C-alpha cells in the first residue's frame, strides 16, 4: 500500500513535467493544473508530507532529464523551474498557510489544561479525575484564558494516576491524526503521527 502510494506520487510528478514539456497549449494547461495538484497532494499525508514531495520531485526530475536533451534553452529553463517549484512549493505553502491553526489553538488550550490541573491538585491534593473537572478549574481567575476555552473543539486525552498524569490532544488530518502528549514528569510536549502513548487510537476524554 505504501509503495503504491509512493509510486502514485512519483507518477504524478513525472506526468506533470511531461505535460509542461509539451508544445501545445492544451498540454501546458494540463501541466499547470497538475502542478497545483502536485503542490497540494502531499498535504494528504499531513506531517508525513515529505513522503509525497520526494517521489514527486524524483518523478519530475526523470521526466525533465528525458526531455532536456532536445529542448531549447528557454524550455530547459522552464523544466528546471518546474523542478524547483515541485521541490520548494510545498514548503512555502506550509509556511504561508494556516493549516496548523487548529494545532496552535489546541496547544494554547493544552497549556491552560496544565495550569488547571496544577491548580486543582494544589487545592484538593489529588489530580482531577476527568477532563470536566480541570475544565471547571480552568475558569478560575488564576487560570482562565479567554482566548483558549477548554471545550472549544479539542479532542482531549487524559489519564490521571496517584503519582502523575498524562494529558494531551489530537487533531485530525485527512489521512492521519497528530497526537500531542504532556506527562507530568516531563516538561513540554511530545507530538507525533498516531503516537497514542497509553491511549487507544481515536480516544476522547
N, C-alpha and C positions, 0 to 999 in steps of 0.2 A: 504493500500500500504506500509506504513512504517513498520507495524508489520510483513507483509510478507517479507520485506527486512531483518528485524532483524532475522526472523526465518530462512531465507536462509543462512545468515552468521553463525547462530548457527549450522545449519546442516552441513555446510562446516567444521567447527571446529570439530564437533563430528565425521564426516566420516574420516577426516584427521587422527585423533588419532586412530580411529578404524583400519584403514589400517596399521598405523605404529605399532599397537599391534599385527599384523598378523605374522605368522611364515614363510610364503612363500616369496621368493624374489620378485615375481610379486607384491604382496600386499605392500611390503616395498617400491618398486619403485613408485607405485601409490601414496603411502603416502607421499613420498618425493616430488613428483610433486604437490600434494595438499598442502603440507606445503608452498611451494613457492607461490602458488596461495593465500593461506590464509594470507601471509605476504603482498602481493601487493593489494589484493581485497579491503581492507579498504580505499585505496587511491582514489577509485572511488567516495568516499564521500568527497574528498578534506579535508577542515578543520574540518569536522564532522567525521573524520576517527575513532574517539573513538567509535562511534555508530556501527562500523563494528568490531572493535577489541574486545569489551566487549562480544557480543554474541558468537564470535568465541572462545574466551577463556572459556566461560561458557560451550559451547557445547563440546569443547575438554576435559574439566575437567570431565564432565559427562561420556564421553567415557573412560577416564583414570580410574575413580572410578569403572566402570563396569568391567574393565579388570585387575584391580590392585590385587585383592584377589588371583587369580590363577596364577599370573605371577611370574617368577623367579626374583631374586634380580636385575640382570642386566637389565631385561626387565622393571622392576619397575623404575629403574633409567632412562631408556630411555623414559618412559611415563612422568616422572616428567620433564625431559629435554625438551620434546616436548611442555609441558605447558608453561615452561619458555620462550621458543623461540616464541611461539604464543603471549605471553604477552608483551615481550620486543622487539621482532624483528622489528615490525613496527616502534617503536620509534627510533631504531638505524638506520633504513633506512631513516627516516625523517632527522635525524641529519647528516647522511653521504651523502645524495643525493643532487642534485641541483634542486630539484623540485620547490623550491621557487626562483630560479634565476630570472625569469621574474618579480616576485613580487618585488625583490630588485631593478631591473633596473627601474621599474615603480616608485618606491618610490624615487629613485635618481632624476628622471625626475620631479616628483611631487615637490621636494624641489626647483628645478630650476624654476618651474612654479610659486611658491610662491614669489620667489625673482623677477621674471619678472613682475608679477602683481604689486608688490610694486613699482618697478622701473617705470612702466607705469603710475601709479597713481601719483607718485612724479613729473613726467614731465607734465602730462595733467590734473591733478586734478580730474580725474574720473577713475573708474576701466575699464580695457579693455573690450569691448563689446563681443568679441569672443575669442576662443582659438587661432585662427590665429593671432590676434593682440598681445597677450602676447607671442606667439611663435616667432614672429618677434622681439619683445623686448628682448627675451632671447638670441639673437645673439649679443647684445651689450657687449662691453668689461667688463662692471661691473657685468654682469650676466652670461655670456656664460660659459658653462661647456661642453667641447668637448666629454666627456665620456657619456653624457646624452642628446643627441639631442631630442627635444620635440616631433618630429614626428616619432620616432623610435618605431613603433608598439605598441602604447599606446592607450587604449580605454578611451578617455578623457571625463570627466563630468565637466561642468562649468555653473554656474548660478550667474551673477552679479546683484547687485541692487545699489541703491543710497547710502545705508549705509554699504554695505559689499559685500561679495561674498562667494560662496561655490565652491571649486574646488576638483576634485577627479579623480579616475581612477578605472577600474575594470579589473580583469583577469579571464579568462575562464578556469575552470577545466572541468573534463569530464562530471559531472552531475550538478554542481552548479557554480555560479560566486561569487568571493570575491570582495567586494566593499570597497574602502578606500576613505574617505572624509576628507577634511580640511575646517573648517569655519574660516573666517577672525576674528571672535570674540573670537575664542578659539585656544589655542596653540595645536600643534601636530595633529595627525591623528586619526580618528576613523574607524576601519575596522570591517567587519562582512559579513557573508554569506547572499547574497541577501538583504542587508540593503542599500536601494537606496536613503533614505532621500527624498529630493524634486524632485528626478529624476524618470523617467519611467524605468522599467526593460529593460536592453539591450540598453539604450540610448547611443548615441555617439555624442559628440560635436566637 
